Amino acid sequence: MTDSPSPRRRKTQPKAEDFDHGRFHAIRQLEAILFASAQPLSERLLAQRLSVGYDIRSLLEELADHYRGRGVELRQADGQWCFRTAADLAEILTIEQTESRRLSRAALETLAIIAYHQPVTRAEIEDIRGVALSKGTLDILLEAGWIRPRGRRNTPGRPLTWGTSNGFLDHFGLDSLRDLPGLEDLKAAGLLDNRPAIAAYGARAHDTESLLDTDDDFADNESPQLDILEQK
């Protein structure tokens, strides 16, 4: 004798009169408050804002279930709730924009020396300019992606040498270093002092009684403004 198959259970749909309009309205209020807030909100604060007879945690969990797996999700940490974009979509939300920054005169001159004399050491840069580099000058150029280490010189102390990067060529629209303007072109454009570099900078150092450049030794309105690509 075989067992007769049990009858299938039918899923029952909630009746219209069973729908809790008050709870639905409370969830809508929570949704609006959280969307409009720039900061995460605590359950206690949300309960005070609503003043309804529902358990605030159950309302938030129901709202979180509604948004789970979507582009925007409701998250909580230590009792603080907020809407955030889904973590797996972070890549498409990254925006690249060009931000203008002022490059100090010392950094610009250092970049020019590296471009025309590479590979060149820090000591050689200082010798050409006639003044010592400030601590962050090379760091600024390295952060901008315009210079890169080119190995160490096979001399006592094995000093690190510097050269320009592909980012330098791309930023200034050069196909190769052979496309750099010549010295006569720079002089004609007023971008190069006609006097020898050591004499020019030596005179300035003598006048100021200082042999050390600082990032602000030239006024801001004299500093060239260059564009640097950043991610946000």
C-alpha positions in Angstrom: 0.0 0.0 0.0 1.5 3.3 -1.0 1.0 6.6 0.7 -1.3 9.0 -1.1 0.4 12.2 -2.2 -0.1 15.1 0.1 -2.0 18.0 -1.3 0.0 20.9 -2.5 -0.1 24.0 -0.4 -1.3 27.1 -2.2 0.4 30.4 -1.5 -2.0 32.8 -0.2 -1.8 36.5 -1.1 -2.4 39.1 1.6 -5.7 40.6 1.4 -6.1 44.3 0.7 -7.7 44.8 4.1 -4.6 43.1 5.8 -2.2 45.7 4.3 -0.7 47.9 7.0 -0.8 51.3 5.6 0.6 52.9 8.8 3.7 50.7 8.6 4.2 51.3 4.9 4.0 55.1 5.5 6.5 54.8 8.4 9.0 53.0 6.1 8.5 55.7 3.5 9.3 58.4 6.1 12.4 56.5 7.1 13.5 56.3 3.5 13.0 60.0 2.9 14.9 61.0 6.1 17.9 58.7 5.4 18.1 59.9 1.8 18.1 63.5 2.8 20.7 63.1 5.5 24.4 63.7 4.7 25.4 61.8 7.9 24.5 58.4 9.3 21.6 58.5 11.7 21.1 56.6 14.9 18.1 54.4 15.6 17.2 56.6 18.6 17.2 59.7 16.5 15.1 58.1 13.8 12.6 56.9 16.3 12.3 60.4 17.7 11.7 61.8 14.2 9.0 59.3 13.3 7.1 59.0 16.7 5.2 56.0 15.5 4.2 52.8 17.4 6.5 50.5 15.3 9.8 48.9 16.3 12.3 51.1 14.5 14.8 48.2 14.0 12.2 46.0 12.2 11.3 49.0 9.9 15.0 49.6 9.1 15.6 45.9 8.4 12.6 45.7 6.1 13.8 48.8 4.2 17.3 47.3 4.0 15.9 44.1 2.5 14.1 46.2 -0.1 17.4 47.8 -1.2 19.6 44.7 -0.9 21.4 44.0 -4.2 20.6 47.3 -5.7 22.9 50.1 -6.8 22.1 51.9 -3.5 22.0 49.9 -0.3 20.9 50.7 3.3 23.8 49.9 5.7 24.3 50.2 9.4 27.4 50.2 11.6 27.2 50.5 15.4 23.6 51.5 15.3 24.1 54.2 12.7 22.2 53.9 9.4 22.8 55.5 6.0 22.4 54.9 2.3 25.6 54.1 0.4 26.3 53.0 -3.1 27.1 49.3 -3.6 30.7 48.5 -3.1 31.0 46.5 -6.3 30.1 49.6 -8.3 32.9 51.8 -7.0 34.9 51.4 -10.2 32.3 53.1 -12.4 31.8 55.9 -9.9 35.5 57.0 -10.0 35.8 60.4 -11.7 39.0 61.7 -13.2 39.2 65.5 -13.4 41.9 68.0 -14.1 42.9 70.2 -11.1 45.1 73.3 -11.6 47.9 73.6 -9.2 50.7 76.2 -9.0 54.2 74.8 -9.5 56.9 76.7 -7.6 59.7 78.4 -9.7 62.2 76.1 -8.0 60.2 73.0 -9.0 59.8 74.2 -12.6 63.6 75.0 -12.9 64.4 71.6 -11.4 62.2 69.9 -13.9 63.8 71.7 -16.8 67.3 70.7 -15.6 66.3 67.1 -15.3 64.7 67.2 -18.8 67.8 68.6 -20.5 70.6 66.9 -18.4 69.1 63.4 -17.5 70.1 61.2 -16.0 71.2 63.7 -13.3 71.8 63.5 -9.6 70.5 65.9 -6.9 73.9 67.2 -6.4 74.3 68.0 -10.1 71.0 69.8 -10.1 72.1 71.9 -7.2 75.4 72.6 -8.9 73.7 73.8 -12.1 71.2 76.0 -10.2 73.7 77.3 -7.8 71.4 76.8 -4.8 70.4 73.8 -2.7 67.0 72.2 -3.4 64.3 72.4 -0.8 63.3 69.1 0.7 60.0 68.6 -1.2 60.9 69.8 -4.7 61.7 66.4 -6.1 58.8 64.9 -4.2 56.3 67.3 -5.9 57.6 66.3 -9.4 57.6 62.6 -8.5 54.0 62.9 -7.2 52.9 64.6 -10.4 54.4 61.7 -12.3 56.8 63.8 -14.4 60.1 62.3 -13.1 61.3 58.9 -12.2 64.5 57.3 -10.8 67.0 56.2 -13.4 69.3 54.1 -11.4 72.4 54.9 -9.4 75.6 56.5 -10.6 78.6 54.3 -10.4 80.6 56.8 -8.3 81.4 57.0 -4.6 78.2 57.0 -2.6 76.2 55.7 -5.6 73.9 58.7 -5.8 70.4 58.2 -7.3 69.9 59.7 -10.7 66.6 61.2 -12.1 65.0 61.5 -15.5 61.7 62.4 -17.0 58.8 59.9 -17.3 56.4 59.1 -20.1 53.9 61.2 -18.1 56.1 64.2 -18.7 56.1 63.7 -22.4 52.4 63.2 -22.5 51.6 66.2 -20.3 53.7 68.6 -22.5 52.6 67.1 -25.8 56.1 65.7 -26.7 56.7 62.6 -28.8 60.2 62.2 -27.5 62.9 64.2 -25.7 64.2 65.2 -29.1 61.2 67.5 -29.4 62.3 69.6 -26.4 62.9 73.2 -27.5 66.5 74.3 -27.9 68.3 76.8 -25.7 68.1 79.6 -28.3 64.3 79.0 -28.5 64.0 79.3 -24.7 66.1 82.5 -24.6 64.0 84.0 -27.4 60.8 83.2 -25.5 62.2 84.9 -22.4 62.2 81.6 -20.4 65.9 81.4 -19.9 68.3 83.9 -18.4 71.0 85.0 -20.8 73.6 84.9 -18.0 75.2 81.6 -16.9 72.9 79.7 -14.5 75.5 79.6 -11.7 76.2 83.3 -12.0 72.5 84.2 -12.0 71.5 82.1 -9.1 74.7 82.9 -7.2 73.9 86.6 -7.5 70.4 86.0 -6.1 71.7 83.9 -3.3 74.2 86.6 -2.4 71.6 89.2 -2.3 69.3 87.2 0.0 72.1 85.7 2.0 70.6 82.3 1.5 71.6 79.3 -0.6 68.4 77.3 0.0 65.2 77.5 -2.2 61.8 77.3 -0.6 58.6 76.5 -2.3 57.3 80.0 -1.8 60.5 82.0 -2.6 58.5 83.4 -5.5 55.2 85.1 -5.2 52.2 83.0 -6.2 51.3 85.3 -9.1 54.8 84.5 -10.6 54.3 80.8 -10.3 53.3 78.9 -13.4 49.9 77.1 -13.2 50.0 73.5 -14.5 47.3 70.9 -14.7 47.6 67.7 -12.8 45.2 64.8 -13.3 43.7 63.4 -10.1 41.2 60.7 -9.2 38.2 61.4 -6.9 
